[in-house]
């Protein structure tokens, strides 16, 4: 079994869990303080971008190895 495929699967699972937790926290925060929605949304999108960036680095490393 090729370990890079397993590593990629674990990376995808980690990214999915991380994004789910981030969006969940955003929705909770927005429900508590709706006036901060735009500021929270910007922070959430930045967080998702960094999480996705980490995944693409892992994807590149899986193909290199």
Secondary structure as UniProt FT lines:
FT   HELIX           3..32
FT   HELIX           34..36
FT   HELIX           37..64
//
